[in-house]
Amino acid sequence: MKIFFAFFCVMVFTGFIFVSTLGSSISQQEIKTKPVPLPKIGEGPAKRIILVHATAYGPPKFPKGQATYSGKPVGPYVIAGNLNDPNIPFNSRLKIEGFKGEFHFCDTGVPVGHVDIWLPTAKMVDDFGKQILFVEVLKDKSS
């Protein structure tokens, strides 16, 4: 009986130790998030605001002036989206949380619910990482 108990204890404790350390070696990519105040109902005209996954692209793979899907040169205030995204129509003008100015959705190559923001340097692209941001659709084909 003592041998069975000792064997049982060894199995339980070593299993517990091995199982608890399995997840610690797996690296997960950090997603930067920050709290954002939501628009208040009844203040001004209705806005079309959506939550998207955002990444960045830029030099050296996508230098300034390279043609986008629409033919417009890639550069500041250009974003890539997905042509099949029902929330962000192609050629839309967008306001993106944390940035000043209007962005133009004129490039493609990302999944639905995702935007890729062009930034001028490789360091800025790396520093941007992956974020979840609010995007306001200002003008689209239906406006």
MODELLER restraints for C-alpha pairs under 7 A, 6 or more apart:
rsr = mdl.restraints
at = mdl.atoms
rsr.add(forms.Gaussian(group=physical.xy_distance, feature=features.Distance(at['CA:31:A'], at['CA:130:A']), mean=5.55, stdev=0.5))
rsr.add(forms.Gaussian(group=physical.xy_distance, feature=features.Distance(at['CA:31:A'], at['CA:131:A']), mean=5.64, stdev=0.5))
rsr.add(forms.Gaussian(group=physical.xy_distance, feature=features.Distance(at['CA:32:A'], at['CA:130:A']), mean=6.63, stdev=0.5))
rsr.add(forms.Gaussian(group=physical.xy_distance, feature=features.Distance(at['CA:32:A'], at['CA:131:A']), mean=5.19, stdev=0.5))
rsr.add(forms.Gaussian(group=physical.xy_distance, feature=features.Distance(at['CA:33:A'], at['CA:131:A']), mean=6.27, stdev=0.5))
rsr.add(forms.Gaussian(group=physical.xy_distance, feature=features.Distance(at['CA:33:A'], at['CA:132:A']), mean=6.30, stdev=0.5))
rsr.add(forms.Gaussian(group=physical.xy_distance, feature=features.Distance(at['CA:47:A'], at['CA:136:A']), mean=7.00, stdev=0.5))
rsr.add(forms.Gaussian(group=physical.xy_distance, feature=features.Distance(at['CA:48:A'], at['CA:136:A']), mean=5.66, stdev=0.5))
rsr.add(forms.Gaussian(group=physical.xy_distance, feature=features.Distance(at['CA:48:A'], at['CA:137:A']), mean=5.56, stdev=0.5))
rsr.add(forms.Gaussian(group=physical.xy_distance, feature=features.Distance(at['CA:49:A'], at['CA:134:A']), mean=6.54, stdev=0.5))
rsr.add(forms.Gaussian(group=physical.xy_distance, feature=features.Distance(at['CA:49:A'], at['CA:135:A']), mean=5.55, stdev=0.5))
rsr.add(forms.Gaussian(group=physical.xy_distance, feature=features.Distance(at['CA:49:A'], at['CA:136:A']), mean=4.34, stdev=0.5))
rsr.add(forms.Gaussian(group=physical.xy_distance, feature=features.Distance(at['CA:49:A'], at['CA:137:A']), mean=6.38, stdev=0.5))
rsr.add(forms.Gaussian(group=physical.xy_distance, feature=features.Distance(at['CA:50:A'], at['CA:134:A']), mean=5.63, stdev=0.5))
rsr.add(forms.Gaussian(group=physical.xy_distance, feature=features.Distance(at['CA:50:A'], at['CA:135:A']), mean=5.37, stdev=0.5))
rsr.add(forms.Gaussian(group=physical.xy_distance, feature=features.Distance(at['CA:50:A'], at['CA:136:A']), mean=6.46, stdev=0.5))
rsr.add(forms.Gaussian(group=physical.xy_distance, feature=features.Distance(at['CA:51:A'], at['CA:132:A']), mean=6.84, stdev=0.5))
rsr.add(forms.Gaussian(group=physical.xy_distance, feature=features.Distance(at['CA:51:A'], at['CA:133:A']), mean=5.68, stdev=0.5))
rsr.add(forms.Gaussian(group=physical.xy_distance, feature=features.Distance(at['CA:51:A'], at['CA:134:A']), mean=4.58, stdev=0.5))
rsr.add(forms.Gaussian(group=physical.xy_distance, feature=features.Distance(at['CA:51:A'], at['CA:135:A']), mean=6.23, stdev=0.5))
rsr.add(forms.Gaussian(group=physical.xy_distance, feature=features.Distance(at['CA:52:A'], at['CA:113:A']), mean=5.29, stdev=0.5))
rsr.add(forms.Gaussian(group=physical.xy_distance, feature=features.Distance(at['CA:52:A'], at['CA:114:A']), mean=5.30, stdev=0.5))
rsr.add(forms.Gaussian(group=physical.xy_distance, feature=features.Distance(at['CA:52:A'], at['CA:115:A']), mean=6.81, stdev=0.5))
rsr.add(forms.Gaussian(group=physical.xy_distance, feature=features.Distance(at['CA:52:A'], at['CA:132:A']), mean=5.65, stdev=0.5))
rsr.add(forms.Gaussian(group=physical.xy_distance, feature=features.Distance(at['CA:52:A'], at['CA:133:A']), mean=5.54, stdev=0.5))
rsr.add(forms.Gaussian(group=physical.xy_distance, feature=features.Distance(at['CA:52:A'], at['CA:134:A']), mean=6.35, stdev=0.5))
rsr.add(forms.Gaussian(group=physical.xy_distance, feature=features.Distance(at['CA:52:A'], at['CA:135:A']), mean=6.99, stdev=0.5))
rsr.add(forms.Gaussian(group=physical.xy_distance, feature=features.Distance(at['CA:53:A'], at['CA:113:A']), mean=6.41, stdev=0.5))
rsr.add(forms.Gaussian(group=physical.xy_distance, feature=features.Distance(at['CA:53:A'], at['CA:114:A']), mean=4.64, stdev=0.5))
rsr.add(forms.Gaussian(group=physical.xy_distance, feature=features.Distance(at['CA:53:A'], at['CA:115:A']), mean=6.38, stdev=0.5))
rsr.add(forms.Gaussian(group=physical.xy_distance, feature=features.Distance(at['CA:53:A'], at['CA:131:A']), mean=5.88, stdev=0.5))
rsr.add(forms.Gaussian(group=physical.xy_distance, feature=features.Distance(at['CA:53:A'], at['CA:132:A']), mean=4.60, stdev=0.5))
rsr.add(forms.Gaussian(group=physical.xy_distance, feature=features.Distance(at['CA:53:A'], at['CA:133:A']), mean=6.47, stdev=0.5))
rsr.add(forms.Gaussian(group=physical.xy_distance, feature=features.Distance(at['CA:54:A'], at['CA:114:A']), mean=5.72, stdev=0.5))
rsr.add(forms.Gaussian(group=physical.xy_distance, feature=features.Distance(at['CA:54:A'], at['CA:115:A']), mean=4.96, stdev=0.5))
rsr.add(forms.Gaussian(group=physical.xy_distance, feature=features.Distance(at['CA:54:A'], at['CA:116:A']), mean=5.72, stdev=0.5))
rsr.add(forms.Gaussian(group=physical.xy_distance, feature=features.Distance(at['CA:54:A'], at['CA:130:A']), mean=5.81, stdev=0.5))
rsr.add(forms.Gaussian(group=physical.xy_distance, feature=features.Distance(at['CA:54:A'], at['CA:131:A']), mean=5.14, stdev=0.5))
rsr.add(forms.Gaussian(group=physical.xy_distance, feature=features.Distance(at['CA:54:A'], at['CA:132:A']), mean=5.85, stdev=0.5))
rsr.add(forms.Gaussian(group=physical.xy_distance, feature=features.Distance(at['CA:54:A'], at['CA:133:A']), mean=6.63, stdev=0.5))
rsr.add(forms.Gaussian(group=physical.xy_distance, feature=features.Distance(at['CA:55:A'], at['CA:115:A']), mean=6.57, stdev=0.5))
rsr.add(forms.Gaussian(group=physical.xy_distance, feature=features.Distance(at['CA:55:A'], at['CA:116:A']), mean=4.87, stdev=0.5))
rsr.add(forms.Gaussian(group=physical.xy_distance, feature=features.Distance(at['CA:55:A'], at['CA:117:A']), mean=6.30, stdev=0.5))
rsr.add(forms.Gaussian(group=physical.xy_distance, feature=features.Distance(at['CA:55:A'], at['CA:128:A']), mean=6.83, stdev=0.5))
rsr.add(forms.Gaussian(group=physical.xy_distance, feature=features.Distance(at['CA:55:A'], at['CA:129:A']), mean=6.00, stdev=0.5))
rsr.add(forms.Gaussian(group=physical.xy_distance, feature=features.Distance(at['CA:55:A'], at['CA:130:A']), mean=4.99, stdev=0.5))
rsr.add(forms.Gaussian(group=physical.xy_distance, feature=features.Distance(at['CA:55:A'], at['CA:131:A']), mean=6.55, stdev=0.5))
rsr.add(forms.Gaussian(group=physical.xy_distance, feature=features.Distance(at['CA:56:A'], at['CA:116:A']), mean=4.92, stdev=0.5))
rsr.add(forms.Gaussian(group=physical.xy_distance, feature=features.Distance(at['CA:56:A'], at['CA:117:A']), mean=4.53, stdev=0.5))
rsr.add(forms.Gaussian(group=physical.xy_distance, feature=features.Distance(at['CA:56:A'], at['CA:118:A']), mean=5.65, stdev=0.5))
rsr.add(forms.Gaussian(group=physical.xy_distance, feature=features.Distance(at['CA:56:A'], at['CA:119:A']), mean=6.43, stdev=0.5))
rsr.add(forms.Gaussian(group=physical.xy_distance, feature=features.Distance(at['CA:56:A'], at['CA:125:A']), mean=5.22, stdev=0.5))
rsr.add(forms.Gaussian(group=physical.xy_distance, feature=features.Distance(at['CA:56:A'], at['CA:128:A']), mean=6.51, stdev=0.5))
rsr.add(forms.Gaussian(group=physical.xy_distance, feature=features.Distance(at['CA:57:A'], at['CA:116:A']), mean=6.34, stdev=0.5))
rsr.add(forms.Gaussian(group=physical.xy_distance, feature=features.Distance(at['CA:57:A'], at['CA:117:A']), mean=6.09, stdev=0.5))
rsr.add(forms.Gaussian(group=physical.xy_distance, feature=features.Distance(at['CA:57:A'], at['CA:118:A']), mean=4.94, stdev=0.5))
rsr.add(forms.Gaussian(group=physical.xy_distance, feature=features.Distance(at['CA:57:A'], at['CA:119:A']), mean=6.14, stdev=0.5))
rsr.add(forms.Gaussian(group=physical.xy_distance, feature=features.Distance(at['CA:57:A'], at['CA:125:A']), mean=5.87, stdev=0.5))
rsr.add(forms.Gaussian(group=physical.xy_distance, feature=features.Distance(at['CA:58:A'], at['CA:118:A']), mean=5.39, stdev=0.5))
rsr.add(forms.Gaussian(group=physical.xy_distance, feature=features.Distance(at['CA:58:A'], at['CA:119:A']), mean=5.30, stdev=0.5))
rsr.add(forms.Gaussian(group=physical.xy_distance, feature=features.Distance(at['CA:58:A'], at['CA:120:A']), mean=5.88, stdev=0.5))
rsr.add(forms.Gaussian(group=physical.xy_distance, feature=features.Distance(at['CA:58:A'], at['CA:121:A']), mean=6.34, stdev=0.5))
rsr.add(forms.Gaussian(group=physical.xy_distance, feature=features.Distance(at['CA:58:A'], at['CA:122:A']), mean=6.36, stdev=0.5))
rsr.add(forms.Gaussian(group=physical.xy_distance, feature=features.Distance(at['CA:58:A'], at['CA:125:A']), mean=6.62, stdev=0.5))
rsr.add(forms.Gaussian(group=physical.xy_distance, feature=features.Distance(at['CA:59:A'], at['CA:120:A']), mean=6.60, stdev=0.5))
rsr.add(forms.Gaussian(group=physical.xy_distance, feature=features.Distance(at['CA:59:A'], at['CA:121:A']), mean=5.82, stdev=0.5))
rsr.add(forms.Gaussian(group=physical.xy_distance, feature=features.Distance(at['CA:59:A'], at['CA:122:A']), mean=5.61, stdev=0.5))
rsr.add(forms.Gaussian(group=physical.xy_distance, feature=features.Distance(at['CA:60:A'], at['CA:122:A']), mean=6.86, stdev=0.5))
rsr.add(forms.Gaussian(group=physical.xy_distance, feature=features.Distance(at['CA:64:A'], at['CA:74:A']), mean=5.41, stdev=0.5))
rsr.add(forms.Gaussian(group=physical.xy_distance, feature=features.Distance(at['CA:64:A'], at['CA:75:A']), mean=4.99, stdev=0.5))
rsr.add(forms.Gaussian(group=physical.xy_distance, feature=features.Distance(at['CA:65:A'], at['CA:73:A']), mean=4.55, stdev=0.5))
rsr.add(forms.Gaussian(group=physical.xy_distance, feature=features.Distance(at['CA:65:A'], at['CA:74:A']), mean=5.13, stdev=0.5))
rsr.add(forms.Gaussian(group=physical.xy_distance, feature=features.Distance(at['CA:65:A'], at['CA:75:A']), mean=6.36, stdev=0.5))
rsr.add(forms.Gaussian(group=physical.xy_distance, feature=features.Distance(at['CA:66:A'], at['CA:73:A']), mean=5.29, stdev=0.5))
rsr.add(forms.Gaussian(group=physical.xy_distance, feature=features.Distance(at['CA:66:A'], at['CA:74:A']), mean=5.39, stdev=0.5))
rsr.add(forms.Gaussian(group=physical.xy_distance, feature=features.Distance(at['CA:67:A'], at['CA:73:A']), mean=4.47, stdev=0.5))
rsr.add(forms.Gaussian(group=physical.xy_distance, feature=features.Distance(at['CA:67:A'], at['CA:74:A']), mean=5.90, stdev=0.5))
rsr.add(forms.Gaussian(group=physical.xy_distance, feature=features.Distance(at['CA:68:A'], at['CA:74:A']), mean=5.77, stdev=0.5))
rsr.add(forms.Gaussian(group=physical.xy_distance, feature=features.Distance(at['CA:68:A'], at['CA:106:A']), mean=6.56, stdev=0.5))
rsr.add(forms.Gaussian(group=physical.xy_distance, feature=features.Distance(at['CA:68:A'], at['CA:107:A']), mean=5.02, stdev=0.5))
rsr.add(forms.Gaussian(group=physical.xy_distance, feature=features.Distance(at['CA:69:A'], at['CA:106:A']), mean=6.39, stdev=0.5))
rsr.add(forms.Gaussian(group=physical.xy_distance, feature=features.Distance(at['CA:69:A'], at['CA:107:A']), mean=4.80, stdev=0.5))
rsr.add(forms.Gaussian(group=physical.xy_distance, feature=features.Distance(at['CA:69:A'], at['CA:108:A']), mean=6.17, stdev=0.5))
rsr.add(forms.Gaussian(group=physical.xy_distance, feature=features.Distance(at['CA:70:A'], at['CA:106:A']), mean=5.45, stdev=0.5))
rsr.add(forms.Gaussian(group=physical.xy_distance, feature=features.Distance(at['CA:70:A'], at['CA:107:A']), mean=6.35, stdev=0.5))
rsr.add(forms.Gaussian(group=physical.xy_distance, feature=features.Distance(at['CA:75:A'], at['CA:118:A']), mean=6.35, stdev=0.5))
rsr.add(forms.Gaussian(group=physical.xy_distance, feature=features.Distance(at['CA:76:A'], at['CA:118:A']), mean=6.36, stdev=0.5))
rsr.add(forms.Gaussian(group=physical.xy_distance, feature=features.Distance(at['CA:76:A'], at['CA:119:A']), mean=6.67, stdev=0.5))
rsr.add(forms.Gaussian(group=physical.xy_distance, feature=features.Distance(at['CA:77:A'], at['CA:102:A']), mean=6.57, stdev=0.5))
rsr.add(forms.Gaussian(group=physical.xy_distance, feature=features.Distance(at['CA:77:A'], at['CA:103:A']), mean=4.39, stdev=0.5))
rsr.add(forms.Gaussian(group=physical.xy_distance, feature=features.Distance(at['CA:77:A'], at['CA:104:A']), mean=6.13, stdev=0.5))
rsr.add(forms.Gaussian(group=physical.xy_distance, feature=features.Distance(at['CA:78:A'], at['CA:103:A']), mean=5.59, stdev=0.5))
rsr.add(forms.Gaussian(group=physical.xy_distance, feature=features.Distance(at['CA:78:A'], at['CA:104:A']), mean=5.09, stdev=0.5))
rsr.add(forms.Gaussian(group=physical.xy_distance, feature=features.Distance(at['CA:78:A'], at['CA:105:A']), mean=6.21, stdev=0.5))
rsr.add(forms.Gaussian(group=physical.xy_distance, feature=features.Distance(at['CA:78:A'], at['CA:106:A']), mean=6.69, stdev=0.5))
rsr.add(forms.Gaussian(group=physical.xy_distance, feature=features.Distance(at['CA:78:A'], at['CA:117:A']), mean=6.45, stdev=0.5))
rsr.add(forms.Gaussian(group=physical.xy_distance, feature=features.Distance(at['CA:78:A'], at['CA:118:A']), mean=5.77, stdev=0.5))
rsr.add(forms.Gaussian(group=physical.xy_distance, feature=features.Distance(at['CA:79:A'], at['CA:103:A']), mean=6.59, stdev=0.5))
rsr.add(forms.Gaussian(group=physical.xy_distance, feature=features.Distance(at['CA:79:A'], at['CA:104:A']), mean=6.08, stdev=0.5))
rsr.add(forms.Gaussian(group=physical.xy_distance, feature=features.Distance(at['CA:79:A'], at['CA:105:A']), mean=4.99, stdev=0.5))
rsr.add(forms.Gaussian(group=physical.xy_distance, feature=features.Distance(at['CA:79:A'], at['CA:106:A']), mean=6.49, stdev=0.5))
rsr.add(forms.Gaussian(group=physical.xy_distance, feature=features.Distance(at['CA:79:A'], at['CA:107:A']), mean=6.15, stdev=0.5))
rsr.add(forms.Gaussian(group=physical.xy_distance, feature=features.Distance(at['CA:79:A'], at['CA:115:A']), mean=6.48, stdev=0.5))
rsr.add(forms.Gaussian(group=physical.xy_distance, feature=features.Distance(at['CA:79:A'], at['CA:116:A']), mean=5.40, stdev=0.5))
rsr.add(forms.Gaussian(group=physical.xy_distance, feature=features.Distance(at['CA:79:A'], at['CA:117:A']), mean=4.53, stdev=0.5))
rsr.add(forms.Gaussian(group=physical.xy_distance, feature=features.Distance(at['CA:79:A'], at['CA:118:A']), mean=5.87, stdev=0.5))
rsr.add(forms.Gaussian(group=physical.xy_distance, feature=features.Distance(at['CA:80:A'], at['CA:105:A']), mean=5.83, stdev=0.5))
rsr.add(forms.Gaussian(group=physical.xy_distance, feature=features.Distance(at['CA:80:A'], at['CA:106:A']), mean=6.33, stdev=0.5))
rsr.add(forms.Gaussian(group=physical.xy_distance, feature=features.Distance(at['CA:80:A'], at['CA:107:A']), mean=4.20, stdev=0.5))
rsr.add(forms.Gaussian(group=physical.xy_distance, feature=features.Distance(at['CA:80:A'], at['CA:108:A']), mean=4.63, stdev=0.5))
rsr.add(forms.Gaussian(group=physical.xy_distance, feature=features.Distance(at['CA:80:A'], at['CA:109:A']), mean=6.47, stdev=0.5))
rsr.add(forms.Gaussian(group=physical.xy_distance, feature=features.Distance(at['CA:80:A'], at['CA:110:A']), mean=6.82, stdev=0.5))
rsr.add(forms.Gaussian(group=physical.xy_distance, feature=features.Distance(at['CA:80:A'], at['CA:115:A']), mean=5.67, stdev=0.5))
rsr.add(forms.Gaussian(group=physical.xy_distance, feature=features.Distance(at['CA:80:A'], at['CA:116:A']), mean=4.89, stdev=0.5))
rsr.add(forms.Gaussian(group=physical.xy_distance, feature=features.Distance(at['CA:80:A'], at['CA:117:A']), mean=6.54, stdev=0.5))
rsr.add(forms.Gaussian(group=physical.xy_distance, feature=features.Distance(at['CA:81:A'], at['CA:105:A']), mean=6.40, stdev=0.5))
rsr.add(forms.Gaussian(group=physical.xy_distance, feature=features.Distance(at['CA:81:A'], at['CA:107:A']), mean=6.33, stdev=0.5))
rsr.add(forms.Gaussian(group=physical.xy_distance, feature=features.Distance(at['CA:81:A'], at['CA:108:A']), mean=4.96, stdev=0.5))
rsr.add(forms.Gaussian(group=physical.xy_distance, feature=features.Distance(at['CA:81:A'], at['CA:109:A']), mean=6.48, stdev=0.5))
rsr.add(forms.Gaussian(group=physical.xy_distance, feature=features.Distance(at['CA:81:A'], at['CA:110:A']), mean=5.60, stdev=0.5))
rsr.add(forms.Gaussian(group=physical.xy_distance, feature=features.Distance(at['CA:81:A'], at['CA:114:A']), mean=6.35, stdev=0.5))
rsr.add(forms.Gaussian(group=physical.xy_distance, feature=features.Distance(at['CA:81:A'], at['CA:115:A']), mean=4.94, stdev=0.5))
rsr.add(forms.Gaussian(group=physical.xy_distance, feature=features.Distance(at['CA:81:A'], at['CA:116:A']), mean=6.54, stdev=0.5))
rsr.add(forms.Gaussian(group=physical.xy_distance, feature=features.Distance(at['CA:82:A'], at['CA:108:A']), mean=5.51, stdev=0.5))
rsr.add(forms.Gaussian(group=physical.xy_distance, feature=features.Distance(at['CA:82:A'], at['CA:109:A']), mean=6.35, stdev=0.5))
rsr.add(forms.Gaussian(group=physical.xy_distance, feature=features.Distance(at['CA:82:A'], at['CA:110:A']), mean=5.60, stdev=0.5))
rsr.add(forms.Gaussian(group=physical.xy_distance, feature=features.Distance(at['CA:82:A'], at['CA:111:A']), mean=5.91, stdev=0.5))
rsr.add(forms.Gaussian(group=physical.xy_distance, feature=features.Distance(at['CA:82:A'], at['CA:112:A']), mean=5.44, stdev=0.5))
rsr.add(forms.Gaussian(group=physical.xy_distance, feature=features.Distance(at['CA:83:A'], at['CA:90:A']), mean=6.08, stdev=0.5))
rsr.add(forms.Gaussian(group=physical.xy_distance, feature=features.Distance(at['CA:83:A'], at['CA:108:A']), mean=6.88, stdev=0.5))
rsr.add(forms.Gaussian(group=physical.xy_distance, feature=features.Distance(at['CA:84:A'], at['CA:112:A']), mean=6.77, stdev=0.5))
rsr.add(forms.Gaussian(group=physical.xy_distance, feature=features.Distance(at['CA:85:A'], at['CA:112:A']), mean=5.12, stdev=0.5))
rsr.add(forms.Gaussian(group=physical.xy_distance, feature=features.Distance(at['CA:85:A'], at['CA:113:A']), mean=6.75, stdev=0.5))
rsr.add(forms.Gaussian(group=physical.xy_distance, feature=features.Distance(at['CA:88:A'], at['CA:137:A']), mean=6.94, stdev=0.5))
rsr.add(forms.Gaussian(group=physical.xy_distance, feature=features.Distance(at['CA:89:A'], at['CA:140:A']), mean=6.09, stdev=0.5))
rsr.add(forms.Gaussian(group=physical.xy_distance, feature=features.Distance(at['CA:90:A'], at['CA:105:A']), mean=5.94, stdev=0.5))
rsr.add(forms.Gaussian(group=physical.xy_distance, feature=features.Distance(at['CA:90:A'], at['CA:106:A']), mean=6.48, stdev=0.5))
rsr.add(forms.Gaussian(group=physical.xy_distance, feature=features.Distance(at['CA:91:A'], at['CA:104:A']), mean=6.32, stdev=0.5))
rsr.add(forms.Gaussian(group=physical.xy_distance, feature=features.Distance(at['CA:91:A'], at['CA:105:A']), mean=5.06, stdev=0.5))
rsr.add(forms.Gaussian(group=physical.xy_distance, feature=features.Distance(at['CA:91:A'], at['CA:106:A']), mean=5.43, stdev=0.5))
rsr.add(forms.Gaussian(group=physical.xy_distance, feature=features.Distance(at['CA:91:A'], at['CA:140:A']), mean=6.65, stdev=0.5))
rsr.add(forms.Gaussian(group=physical.xy_distance, feature=features.Distance(at['CA:92:A'], at['CA:104:A']), mean=6.01, stdev=0.5))
rsr.add(forms.Gaussian(group=physical.xy_distance, feature=features.Distance(at['CA:92:A'], at['CA:105:A']), mean=5.44, stdev=0.5))
rsr.add(forms.Gaussian(group=physical.xy_distance, feature=features.Distance(at['CA:92:A'], at['CA:137:A']), mean=6.86, stdev=0.5))
rsr.add(forms.Gaussian(group=physical.xy_distance, feature=features.Distance(at['CA:92:A'], at['CA:139:A']), mean=5.40, stdev=0.5))
rsr.add(forms.Gaussian(group=physical.xy_distance, feature=features.Distance(at['CA:92:A'], at['CA:140:A']), mean=4.42, stdev=0.5))
rsr.add(forms.Gaussian(group=physical.xy_distance, feature=features.Distance(at['CA:93:A'], at['CA:102:A']), mean=6.17, stdev=0.5))
rsr.add(forms.Gaussian(group=physical.xy_distance, feature=features.Distance(at['CA:93:A'], at['CA:103:A']), mean=5.56, stdev=0.5))
rsr.add(forms.Gaussian(group=physical.xy_distance, feature=features.Distance(at['CA:93:A'], at['CA:104:A']), mean=4.83, stdev=0.5))
rsr.add(forms.Gaussian(group=physical.xy_distance, feature=features.Distance(at['CA:93:A'], at['CA:105:A']), mean=6.49, stdev=0.5))
rsr.add(forms.Gaussian(group=physical.xy_distance, feature=features.Distance(at['CA:93:A'], at['CA:137:A']), mean=6.27, stdev=0.5))
rsr.add(forms.Gaussian(group=physical.xy_distance, feature=features.Distance(at['CA:93:A'], at['CA:138:A']), mean=5.40, stdev=0.5))
rsr.add(forms.Gaussian(group=physical.xy_distance, feature=features.Distance(at['CA:93:A'], at['CA:139:A']), mean=5.04, stdev=0.5))
rsr.add(forms.Gaussian(group=physical.xy_distance, feature=features.Distance(at['CA:93:A'], at['CA:140:A']), mean=6.62, stdev=0.5))
rsr.add(forms.Gaussian(group=physical.xy_distance, feature=features.Distance(at['CA:94:A'], at['CA:102:A']), mean=5.48, stdev=0.5))
rsr.add(forms.Gaussian(group=physical.xy_distance, feature=features.Distance(at['CA:94:A'], at['CA:103:A']), mean=4.96, stdev=0.5))
rsr.add(forms.Gaussian(group=physical.xy_distance, feature=features.Distance(at['CA:94:A'], at['CA:104:A']), mean=6.33, stdev=0.5))
rsr.add(forms.Gaussian(group=physical.xy_distance, feature=features.Distance(at['CA:94:A'], at['CA:135:A']), mean=6.60, stdev=0.5))
rsr.add(forms.Gaussian(group=physical.xy_distance, feature=features.Distance(at['CA:94:A'], at['CA:136:A']), mean=5.61, stdev=0.5))
rsr.add(forms.Gaussian(group=physical.xy_distance, feature=features.Distance(at['CA:94:A'], at['CA:137:A']), mean=4.74, stdev=0.5))
rsr.add(forms.Gaussian(group=physical.xy_distance, feature=features.Distance(at['CA:94:A'], at['CA:138:A']), mean=5.35, stdev=0.5))
rsr.add(forms.Gaussian(group=physical.xy_distance, feature=features.Distance(at['CA:95:A'], at['CA:101:A']), mean=6.68, stdev=0.5))
rsr.add(forms.Gaussian(group=physical.xy_distance, feature=features.Distance(at['CA:95:A'], at['CA:102:A']), mean=5.14, stdev=0.5))
rsr.add(forms.Gaussian(group=physical.xy_distance, feature=features.Distance(at['CA:95:A'], at['CA:103:A']), mean=6.16, stdev=0.5))
rsr.add(forms.Gaussian(group=physical.xy_distance, feature=features.Distance(at['CA:95:A'], at['CA:135:A']), mean=5.78, stdev=0.5))
rsr.add(forms.Gaussian(group=physical.xy_distance, feature=features.Distance(at['CA:95:A'], at['CA:136:A']), mean=5.10, stdev=0.5))
rsr.add(forms.Gaussian(group=physical.xy_distance, feature=features.Distance(at['CA:95:A'], at['CA:137:A']), mean=6.64, stdev=0.5))
rsr.add(forms.Gaussian(group=physical.xy_distance, feature=features.Distance(at['CA:95:A'], at['CA:138:A']), mean=6.90, stdev=0.5))
rsr.add(forms.Gaussian(group=physical.xy_distance, feature=features.Distance(at['CA:96:A'], at['CA:134:A']), mean=6.36, stdev=0.5))
rsr.add(forms.Gaussian(group=physical.xy_distance, feature=features.Distance(at['CA:96:A'], at['CA:135:A']), mean=4.67, stdev=0.5))
rsr.add(forms.Gaussian(group=physical.xy_distance, feature=features.Distance(at['CA:96:A'], at['CA:136:A']), mean=6.48, stdev=0.5))
rsr.add(forms.Gaussian(group=physical.xy_distance, feature=features.Distance(at['CA:97:A'], at['CA:133:A']), mean=6.03, stdev=0.5))
rsr.add(forms.Gaussian(group=physical.xy_distance, feature=features.Distance(at['CA:97:A'], at['CA:134:A']), mean=5.49, stdev=0.5))
rsr.add(forms.Gaussian(group=physical.xy_distance, feature=features.Distance(at['CA:97:A'], at['CA:135:A']), mean=6.20, stdev=0.5))
rsr.add(forms.Gaussian(group=physical.xy_distance, feature=features.Distance(at['CA:119:A'], at['CA:125:A']), mean=6.10, stdev=0.5))
